[in-house]
Amino acid sequence: MTLITIRQTGNWHDRPNVEVSFDQQPGYALTVRDPFDDKEEERLAWYFERHLRFPFTDQVKAQAAAASIGRYGQGLFNQLFHQDEAIYAHYRRAVAQGGQTLRFVIRGGPDFHQLHWEALWDPARPHPFVLDAPMIRSGNQPIDQPLDVQPSATLNLLLVTARPQGRRDVGYRTI
């Protein structure tokens, strides 16, 4: 399994502002920008946040927004892996083991997490990475809060079972 860490190192106007590393080795300094302008971002916001409330209206606009997600993800991919031949070679070695062996960690501030990292997509692959590989988002700063764990003889588990078919699903309390 290959861990690919994408970490914000500066603000949007800084060059470079991102470091990409593989398996916690020294990283590559890159510059990443939002692949879309404000108008395109507004269309994506509408699609992700408001379209599902009324999914039968604005079908043409919705189809255009859905199609643009692929362009967005490929734009992010090109910024990350095509700025430098060495990073692309490293990426190719990692992906040669299979897309399901990759794991992504995205670290940065709130502005960095506004990018749609789940759309990240290598144009040579059939679909975005998120369908094969986990993407973990976290802040740049570690949480500096000590944990006070009390010993206990009881182990509490929360089990959630989806029951979309109602009465035809798994019986209540049978698991």
N, C-alpha and C positions, 0 to 999 in steps of 0.2 A: 504494500500500500504506500502510495506517495502522498505526502502532505504538501499542499501548495498554499503558502501563506501570502496574502495580499494585504500589506500594512500601510496605512496612511502615515507619511513622514512629514508632511507639510500642508500648507493651505492650498487652495485652488490656484492661486497666482504664483505659487512657488514652482520652480523647476529644478530638480525633480520633486515630486510630491508623494511618490509611492515606492515601496520596496517589495519585490516579489522574490520569495525564497522557496526552495524545495527541501523538504525534510530538515528544516531548521538549520540549513547550511547558510553561509554568507549569501546575502541577496543581491538582486540587481536593482539599481535605482532607475526609475522610470517616471515619466510624466503622463498622468491620466486626466482626462477631461470628460465631462458629460458628453456622450456621443450625440445627444439631441439638443436642439435649441429650445428656447422657452415655449414656443408654439407647439412643438412636437411633444415636449414634456407635459404640457397642459392636456393634450389629446390622450396621452397615456394615463394621466391622473383621472380624467373623465372615464376612461375605459375600466380601470381597476376599481375606482371608488363609486361611480354613479351608474354605469351602464347596467349592472346586474339588477338594479332596482326596477328598471323598465327595459328588459332585454329584447323586447319586440319592436322597439323604436330605434331609429337611427342605425339601421342595419349596415348601410354603406360606410358610415363613419366608424362603426364597430369593427367591420372587416378590415378597414384600412389601419386602424389602431392595432388590431391583432397581428396583421402582417408586419407592422413596423417593429414588433418586439424582436423578431429574428434579426432585423438590421441593427437594432440596438445592441443585442447580445454579441453579434459579430463585430460590431464597432468596438465594444469593450475588449473582446478577445484580441483584435488586431493591435490595440493600444498596449495591451499587456505582453503579448508574446511575439509581436513582429517589429518591435523597436530595435531589437538587438539579435543578431544571429546566434549568439551564445545562449540566450534565454530560450530561443525557439528550439535549439538543439536539445537543451535540457528538458523542455516540455515534450518534445517528440519521444525522447527516451522514456519519460514517465508514462505517456499515453500508449506507448507500444505494449505495455503490460495489460492494457484494457481500461476503458473508461470507468468501469466499476471499481478499479483499484485506486482511484484518485479520491482525495478528500481536500476540500477547500476551507480555509479559515480566512475570514475577512475581518480585519481589525482597523478601527478608526473611530473618528468622531461622528456626531449626528449628521453633519453635512456629507461625509463620506458614505454613510449608510443610506443616503437618499438615492444613490445610484441603484439601479435594478440589477443587482449582482446575480440574481437567480436566472436572468436572461443570458448569462455568459454562454457563448456558443462558438465552438470551432466550426467554421464553414465546411470542413472536411468530414464532420460527424453528422449523423442523421437528425440529431435533436440536441437541445441544450444540455449542459453538464448536469444540471440539477436533477434530471431524470435518472441518472446513473450514480451520481456521487453526492455525498452529503455536503452541504454548505453551512458552515457555522459562522455566525456573526458575533463579534464581541467588541467591546470598547478597547481603546488603546491603553488606557490606564488600568492596571490590576485593581481589584477591589481590596482596599486595605481595611478589612473589618475582621477581627478575630472571631472564629467560630467557637461557641461554647456548647459542646456536645455533651449531653448528660447520658451516662450509661443507663441502659434499660434492658429488661428481660423481654420486653414486648417489641415485636417488629410490626409496624403499621404499614399496610399496603392499600393503595387506592387503585381499584380496578374499574376501568370505564369500558363498557361494552356498547358499541353502536347498535341501535335497533331500528334501522330505517323501515323495516317491514311491520313494525308494531307487534301485534299478537302472533304473527307468523314467524317471528324471529326466535332466537334462543330464549328459553324460558327464564323468567326472573329468578335470580338466586340459584341457577343451576350450574354455574361455573365455579 
